[in-house]
Amino acid sequence: LLANDATSLTEPEQEILAFIQSNARSGVRTTVKSLIERFERKSYGWYYAAILCNLSLLCARGKVEVRQDSNPLERDALERSLRNTNAHASLVLEPQVEFSASQVRALKDFFADFFDRPATSNEAKALARETVDALKDLEIELAGFAGQKAVYPFVSALDPVLATLKDAAGKNLNWWLTDLSKAEDALLESKEGVIDPVRRFMASPQRAIYDQARQLLADQEDNFAYIEQQQAEAVRNLLADNRPWQGQRLQQVKPQLDAIQLSIAELLVREKAAAVGRVAELEQRLKGADEYQKLSASSRESLARPFTTAAQSIQAQKRVAMIRDQVRHFEDEGFPKLLVELEALARPAPAKPAVEEPTPPGHQPTPAVNIGGGAAPKTAAPVVAVPAAKVVPSRNIKVSFGKPWLATEADLDDYLQKLREAWLSEIQAGNRVQI
């Protein structure tokens, strides 16, 4: 309704404003109720809606301020109160403080500097309201960044800035025109030092490099111990920095990230190949046993299945430590069990003892007759199952040797003799030594 003529008042608006200003100079409180009573009577005789509409226009122009219980009313709250006749007696009208052109210009300059765009409002009160609204929008945007501290720890620098913005947005509109100079430097400093760098970073390709570094550390940190430590430290230092956007650090670390990923990929290929090769070597050892040649095809397939499963599990691993641990566990635990199973499958089943025919009722068993006159034949003794041999890993067999290392040929002969005796002792005990 105001269009581009926000400063020109109509005659009805001038009459209402003059009445409010006159009462204010005389120390008389003007309420919406007293205003309506004044202009509904002669010599005015205005109708109710016209009075409220002209008052609303004055509020929109920033010429009149409406207060309830000393609190200024704005926008929706003002609309609800003006339309509520029961509240008219408590709505106090005060002429808006007149602001100088220099104050308005200072706020417009601050708006342009802080938000990097010109303000659209020219009237003082509307300009202050636009500033507060823009500040609240900025606060919401920065709060979204601050909520990502788990991913971007450096955004914790926004916490004091958000507290400052929240405090400024809660200021009275008049404060932005009269007392802005007290906080202007601090607001602009926070913009240049924290707000702008964070906003630029979150919208720039640097963020993708940072995300790559963060994801690499999350996925491959366990493998960093097996690559060049200088490269690994560069990634850790970058992610621990409170201002990773400074200088050309992210651009410089990008080739290092690619090199680390390539190094880890090649390392995993080598480790998996070595681990799978070790599993295959153990499988060939098992197949080289004499007992293996006696097995059926189904038994051989049963023994080969754990080797295939172990190799597939190794290929699925993404950590060097897990690959090595899995091979070690298979060699120490899985392979000895397969050797025991091999020995059990190859051992012949014990013969079943002969079952005597039951004697019919009423008949005496016929005694055994020895025609040759010799002793009567004895019944066959039951077959006793041979216990399964125990598989003992060679590394678990301790050798008593008094020296920490082998320095001479005599030391070697002495150690090998003691090792032979220890292993032979296990073999004589009926065990199998796993080498």
C-alpha positions as CSV (number, residue, x, y, z in Angstrom):
1,L,0.0,0.0,0.0
2,L,2.8,2.4,0.8
3,A,4.5,1.7,-2.6
4,N,7.4,4.1,-3.1
5,D,5.9,7.0,-1.1
6,A,6.9,5.8,2.3
7,T,7.7,9.2,3.7
8,S,4.7,11.2,2.6
9,L,1.8,11.2,5.1
10,T,-1.8,11.6,4.1
11,E,-4.0,14.2,6.0
12,P,-5.7,11.5,8.2
13,E,-2.3,10.1,9.1
14,Q,-1.0,13.6,9.9
15,E,-4.0,14.2,12.2
16,I,-3.5,11.0,14.1
17,L,0.2,11.5,14.4
18,A,-0.3,15.1,15.6
19,F,-2.7,13.9,18.3
20,I,-0.3,11.3,19.6
21,Q,2.6,13.7,19.6
22,S,0.6,16.4,21.4
23,N,-0.4,13.9,24.1
24,A,3.2,12.8,24.4
25,R,4.5,16.4,24.9
26,S,1.8,16.9,27.5
27,G,2.7,13.7,29.4
28,V,-0.7,12.2,28.5
29,R,-0.7,8.5,27.6
30,T,-2.5,7.7,24.4
31,T,-4.1,4.3,23.9
32,V,-5.8,2.7,20.9
33,K,-9.1,3.0,22.8
34,S,-8.6,6.8,23.4
35,L,-7.6,7.3,19.8
36,I,-10.7,5.6,18.5
37,E,-12.9,7.6,20.9
38,R,-11.2,10.8,19.7
39,F,-11.7,10.3,16.0
40,E,-15.1,8.7,16.1
41,R,-16.6,11.8,17.7
42,K,-17.4,15.1,16.1
43,S,-15.9,17.0,14.4
44,Y,-14.1,13.9,12.8
45,G,-16.7,11.2,12.8
46,W,-14.4,8.6,11.2
47,Y,-15.6,5.0,11.2
48,Y,-13.8,2.4,13.2
49,A,-12.0,0.5,10.4
50,A,-10.6,3.8,8.9
51,I,-9.0,4.8,12.2
52,L,-7.3,1.4,12.6
53,C,-6.1,1.4,9.0
54,N,-4.5,4.8,9.3
55,L,-2.9,3.8,12.6
56,S,-1.6,0.7,11.0
57,L,-0.1,2.8,8.1
58,L,1.6,5.0,10.7
59,C,3.1,1.9,12.4
60,A,4.3,0.6,9.0
61,R,5.9,3.9,8.2
62,G,7.8,3.7,11.5
63,K,6.1,6.9,12.8
64,V,4.2,5.3,15.7
65,E,5.2,2.5,18.1
66,V,2.6,0.3,19.9
67,R,3.5,-1.1,23.3
68,Q,1.7,-3.5,25.6
69,D,3.0,-3.9,29.2
70,S,6.1,-1.9,28.1
71,N,6.9,-4.4,25.3
72,P,6.9,-3.2,21.7
73,L,4.6,-5.1,19.4
74,E,5.6,-6.1,15.9
75,R,4.1,-7.8,12.9
76,D,1.7,-10.7,13.8
77,A,1.5,-9.8,17.4
78,L,0.6,-6.2,16.5
79,E,-2.0,-7.3,14.1
80,R,-3.7,-9.6,16.6
81,S,-3.7,-6.9,19.3
82,L,-5.2,-4.2,17.0
83,R,-8.0,-6.6,16.0
84,N,-8.7,-7.5,19.6
85,T,-11.1,-4.8,21.0
86,N,-10.5,-6.1,24.5
87,A,-6.8,-5.2,24.3
88,H,-7.3,-1.6,23.0
89,A,-7.3,-0.1,26.5
90,S,-3.8,-1.6,27.2
91,L,-2.2,-0.7,23.8
92,V,-0.1,2.4,24.4
93,L,0.8,4.6,21.4
94,E,4.0,6.5,21.3
95,P,5.5,8.6,18.6
96,Q,8.5,6.9,17.1
97,V,11.9,8.4,17.9
98,E,13.2,10.3,14.9
99,F,16.5,9.1,13.6
100,S,19.0,11.2,11.8
101,A,20.1,10.6,8.3
102,S,23.6,9.8,9.5
103,Q,22.2,7.0,11.8
104,V,20.3,5.5,8.9
105,R,23.3,5.8,6.6
106,A,25.5,4.1,9.2
107,L,23.1,1.2,9.5
108,K,22.9,0.8,5.7
109,D,26.7,0.8,5.5
110,F,26.9,-1.9,8.2
111,F,24.3,-4.0,6.5
112,A,26.2,-3.8,3.2
113,D,29.5,-4.7,4.8
114,F,28.2,-7.5,7.0
115,F,25.8,-9.2,4.6
116,D,27.6,-8.4,1.3
117,R,24.5,-7.0,-0.3
118,P,22.7,-3.6,-0.1
119,A,19.6,-3.2,2.2
120,T,16.3,-2.8,0.4
121,S,14.7,-0.6,3.1
122,N,15.2,3.2,3.4
123,E,13.0,4.0,6.4
124,A,14.9,3.7,9.8
125,K,12.6,1.2,11.5
126,A,12.1,-1.0,8.5
127,L,15.9,-1.0,7.9
128,A,16.5,-2.1,11.5
129,R,13.9,-4.8,11.1
130,E,15.5,-6.0,7.9
131,T,18.9,-6.1,9.6
132,V,17.5,-8.3,12.4
133,D,15.8,-10.6,10.0
134,A,19.0,-11.0,8.0
135,L,20.9,-11.7,11.2
136,K,18.5,-14.4,12.2
137,D,18.8,-16.1,8.8
138,L,22.6,-16.0,9.1
139,E,22.3,-17.5,12.6
140,I,20.2,-20.4,11.3
141,E,22.7,-21.0,8.5
142,L,25.7,-21.0,10.8
143,A,23.9,-23.2,13.4
144,G,23.5,-25.8,10.6
145,F,27.3,-25.8,10.2
146,A,27.9,-25.9,13.9
147,G,25.8,-29.0,14.1
148,Q,28.4,-30.9,12.1
149,K,31.2,-30.8,14.7
150,A,31.5,-34.5,14.6
151,V,32.5,-34.3,10.9
152,Y,34.2,-30.8,10.9
153,P,35.6,-30.2,14.4
154,F,36.8,-26.7,13.4
155,V,33.2,-25.4,13.2
156,S,33.4,-25.2,17.0
157,A,34.8,-21.7,16.4
158,L,31.3,-20.7,15.5
159,D,30.0,-21.2,19.0
160,P,31.0,-17.8,20.4
161,V,30.0,-16.2,17.1
162,L,26.5,-17.7,17.4
163,A,26.2,-16.4,20.9
164,T,27.1,-12.9,19.7
165,L,24.6,-13.0,16.8
166,K,21.8,-14.3,19.0
167,D,22.5,-11.4,21.5
168,A,22.5,-8.8,18.7
169,A,19.3,-10.2,17.1
170,G,17.5,-9.8,20.4
171,K,18.3,-6.1,20.6
172,N,15.5,-3.5,20.3
173,L,15.2,-2.0,16.8
174,N,16.2,1.4,18.1
175,W,19.5,-0.1,19.3
176,W,20.6,-0.7,15.7
177,L,20.2,3.0,15.0
178,T,21.5,4.5,18.2
179,D,24.0,2.0,19.7
180,L,25.3,0.0,16.8
181,S,28.7,1.6,17.0
182,K,29.3,-0.2,20.3
183,A,29.2,-3.6,18.7
184,E,29.9,-2.9,15.1
185,D,33.7,-3.6,15.2
186,A,33.2,-6.9,17.0
187,L,30.5,-8.1,14.6
188,L,32.6,-7.2,11.5
189,E,35.7,-8.9,13.0
190,S,33.8,-12.1,13.6
191,K,32.6,-11.9,10.1
192,E,36.1,-11.6,8.6
193,G,37.8,-14.0,11.0
194,V,35.3,-16.8,11.3
195,I,32.0,-16.5,9.4
196,D,33.3,-15.7,5.9
197,P,36.1,-18.4,6.0
198,V,33.7,-21.1,7.2
199,R,31.0,-20.2,4.7
200,R,33.5,-20.1,1.8
201,F,35.1,-23.4,2.9
202,M,31.8,-25.2,3.2
203,A,30.8,-24.1,-0.4
204,S,34.2,-24.6,-2.0
205,P,36.1,-27.6,-3.6
206,Q,38.3,-27.5,-0.5
207,R,35.6,-29.2,1.4
208,A,35.7,-32.2,-0.9
209,I,39.5,-32.5,-0.3
210,Y,38.9,-32.3,3.5
211,D,36.2,-34.9,3.2
212,Q,38.5,-37.2,1.3
213,A,41.2,-36.8,4.0
214,R,38.6,-37.4,6.7
215,Q,37.2,-40.5,5.0
216,L,40.7,-41.8,4.3
217,L,41.6,-41.5,8.0
218,A,38.4,-43.2,9.1
219,D,38.7,-46.1,6.7
220,Q,42.5,-46.6,6.6
221,E,43.9,-45.3,9.9
222,D,44.8,-48.9,11.0
223,N,46.9,-49.2,7.8
224,F,48.8,-46.0,8.3
225,A,51.3,-47.8,10.5
226,Y,52.5,-49.7,7.4
227,I,53.1,-46.7,5.1
228,E,55.4,-43.7,5.2
229,Q,54.7,-41.9,8.4
230,Q,55.4,-38.4,7.0
231,Q,52.4,-38.7,4.7
232,A,50.2,-40.1,7.5
233,E,51.1,-37.2,9.8
234,A,50.3,-34.6,7.2
235,V,46.7,-36.0,7.0
236,R,46.3,-36.1,10.8
237,N,47.7,-32.6,11.2
238,L,45.3,-31.2,8.6
239,L,42.3,-32.7,10.3
240,A,43.4,-31.5,13.7
241,D,43.8,-27.9,12.5
242,N,41.2,-25.3,13.6
243,R,41.7,-23.3,10.4
244,P,42.3,-25.9,7.6
245,W,41.3,-23.3,4.9
246,Q,44.3,-21.1,5.5
247,G,47.0,-20.9,2.8
248,Q,47.3,-23.6,0.2
249,R,47.4,-26.5,2.7
250,L,44.4,-28.4,1.2
251,Q,45.7,-28.1,-2.3
252,Q,49.1,-29.2,-1.2
253,V,47.8,-32.3,0.7
254,K,45.7,-33.5,-2.2
255,P,48.5,-35.3,-4.1
256,Q,49.6,-36.8,-0.7
257,L,46.1,-38.2,-0.2
258,D,46.1,-39.8,-3.7
259,A,49.6,-41.2,-3.0
260,I,48.5,-42.6,0.3
261,Q,45.4,-44.3,-1.2
262,L,47.6,-45.8,-3.9
263,S,50.2,-47.0,-1.4
264,I,47.6,-48.6,0.8
265,A,45.9,-50.3,-2.2
266,E,49.2,-51.8,-3.4
267,L,50.1,-52.8,0.2
268,L,46.7,-54.7,0.5
269,V,47.3,-56.4,-2.8
270,R,50.7,-57.7,-1.6
271,E,49.5,-58.7,1.8
272,K,46.5,-60.6,0.5
273,A,48.7,-62.3,-2.1
274,A,51.2,-63.4,0.6
275,A,48.4,-64.5,2.9
276,V,46.5,-66.5,0.3
277,G,49.9,-68.0,-0.8
278,R,50.6,-69.1,2.8
279,V,47.1,-70.8,3.0
280,A,47.7,-72.5,-0.3
281,E,51.1,-73.7,0.9
282,L,49.5,-75.2,4.0
283,E,46.9,-76.9,1.8
284,Q,49.7,-78.5,-0.3
285,R,51.4,-79.7,2.9
286,L,48.2,-81.4,3.9
287,K,47.7,-82.9,0.5
288,G,51.3,-84.2,0.6
289,A,50.6,-86.4,3.6
290,D,50.5,-90.2,3.0
291,E,47.2,-90.3,4.8
292,Y,45.6,-87.9,2.4
293,Q,46.1,-90.3,-0.5
294,K,43.9,-92.9,1.3
295,L,40.9,-90.6,1.6
296,S,37.7,-90.7,-0.5
297,A,36.7,-87.8,-2.8
298,S,34.1,-86.5,-0.3
299,S,36.6,-86.5,2.5
300,R,39.2,-84.6,0.4
301,E,36.5,-82.1,-0.5
302,S,35.6,-81.7,3.2
303,L,39.3,-81.0,4.1
304,A,39.7,-78.5,1.2
305,R,36.7,-76.4,2.1
306,P,38.3,-74.5,5.1
307,F,41.2,-73.5,2.9
308,T,38.9,-72.0,0.3
309,T,36.9,-70.2,3.1
310,A,40.0,-68.8,4.6
311,A,41.3,-67.4,1.3
312,Q,37.9,-65.8,0.6
313,S,37.8,-64.2,4.0
314,I,41.3,-62.8,3.5
315,Q,40.4,-61.2,0.2
316,A,37.5,-59.4,1.9
317,Q,39.7,-57.8,4.6
318,K,40.7,-54.1,4.3
319,R,43.3,-53.9,7.1
320,V,46.8,-55.3,7.0
321,A,46.7,-56.2,10.7
322,M,43.5,-58.3,10.2
323,I,45.0,-60.1,7.2
324,R,48.1,-61.1,9.1
325,D,46.1,-62.0,12.2
326,Q,43.8,-64.1,10.2
327,V,46.6,-66.1,8.5
328,R,48.3,-66.5,11.9
329,H,45.1,-67.8,13.5
330,F,44.4,-70.2,10.6
331,E,48.0,-71.5,10.9
332,D,47.9,-71.9,14.7
333,E,44.3,-73.0,15.2
334,G,42.6,-74.0,11.9
335,F,45.4,-76.0,10.3
336,P,46.2,-78.2,13.3
337,K,42.5,-79.1,13.6
338,L,42.5,-80.1,9.9
339,L,45.6,-82.3,10.5
340,V,43.8,-84.0,13.4
341,E,40.8,-84.5,11.1
342,L,43.0,-85.9,8.4
343,E,44.5,-88.5,10.8
344,A,41.0,-89.4,12.0
345,L,39.6,-89.9,8.5
346,A,42.6,-92.0,7.4
347,R,42.5,-94.3,10.5
348,P,40.7,-97.6,9.7
349,A,37.5,-98.3,11.6
350,P,37.9,-100.8,14.4
351,A,36.4,-104.3,13.7
352,K,33.2,-105.2,15.3
353,P,33.3,-108.0,17.9
354,A,31.6,-111.3,17.0
355,V,28.0,-111.6,18.3
356,E,27.1,-115.0,19.9
357,E,23.8,-116.7,18.8
358,P,21.3,-116.6,21.6
359,T,20.5,-120.1,23.2
360,P,16.9,-121.3,22.6
361,P,14.9,-121.7,25.8
362,G,15.2,-125.2,27.4
363,H,18.4,-126.0,25.7
364,Q,21.8,-126.2,27.4
365,P,24.7,-124.7,25.5
366,T,26.8,-127.3,23.8
367,P,30.3,-127.3,25.2
368,A,33.1,-126.8,22.8
369,V,34.8,-130.1,21.8
370,N,38.4,-130.3,21.0
371,I,38.7,-133.2,18.7
372,G,42.5,-133.1,18.6
373,G,42.5,-133.4,22.4
374,G,44.1,-130.1,22.8
375,A,42.7,-127.1,24.7
376,A,39.4,-125.7,23.7
377,P,39.6,-122.6,21.4
378,K,39.2,-119.3,23.1
379,T,36.8,-116.6,22.0
380,A,38.3,-113.6,20.1
381,A,39.3,-110.7,22.3
382,P,37.5,-107.3,21.6
383,V,39.4,-104.9,19.3
384,V,40.6,-101.8,21.2
385,A,40.5,-98.5,19.2
386,V,43.8,-96.8,18.8
387,P,43.7,-93.3,20.2
388,A,44.1,-90.5,17.7
389,A,47.5,-89.0,17.5
390,K,48.0,-85.5,19.0
391,V,49.2,-82.8,16.6
392,V,51.9,-80.6,18.3
393,P,53.0,-77.4,16.4
394,S,56.8,-77.3,16.2
395,R,56.8,-73.7,17.6
396,N,55.3,-75.0,20.8
397,I,58.1,-77.4,21.5
398,K,60.6,-75.8,23.8
399,V,64.3,-76.4,23.4
400,S,66.6,-76.0,26.3
401,F,69.6,-74.1,25.1
402,G,71.9,-72.0,27.2
403,K,72.8,-69.3,24.6
404,P,70.8,-66.4,23.2
405,W,72.0,-67.0,19.6
406,L,74.1,-69.3,17.4
407,A,77.6,-68.0,16.7
408,T,79.6,-71.0,15.6
409,E,79.1,-74.3,13.8
410,A,79.4,-76.1,17.1
411,D,76.6,-74.0,18.5
412,L,74.5,-74.9,15.5
413,D,75.2,-78.7,15.9
414,D,74.4,-78.5,19.6
415,Y,71.1,-76.7,19.0
416,L,70.0,-79.0,16.2
417,Q,70.8,-82.0,18.4
418,K,68.7,-80.7,21.2
419,L,65.9,-79.8,18.8
420,R,66.0,-83.3,17.3
421,E,65.8,-84.8,20.8
422,A,62.8,-82.6,21.7
423,W,60.9,-83.4,18.5
424,L,61.8,-87.1,18.7
425,S,60.4,-87.2,22.2
426,E,57.0,-86.0,20.9
427,I,57.1,-88.5,18.0
428,Q,58.0,-91.4,20.4
429,A,55.0,-90.3,22.5
430,G,52.8,-91.0,19.6
431,N,52.3,-87.4,18.6
432,R,52.6,-85.7,15.2
433,V,54.9,-82.6,15.0
434,Q,53.4,-79.9,12.8
435,I,56.2,-78.1,10.9
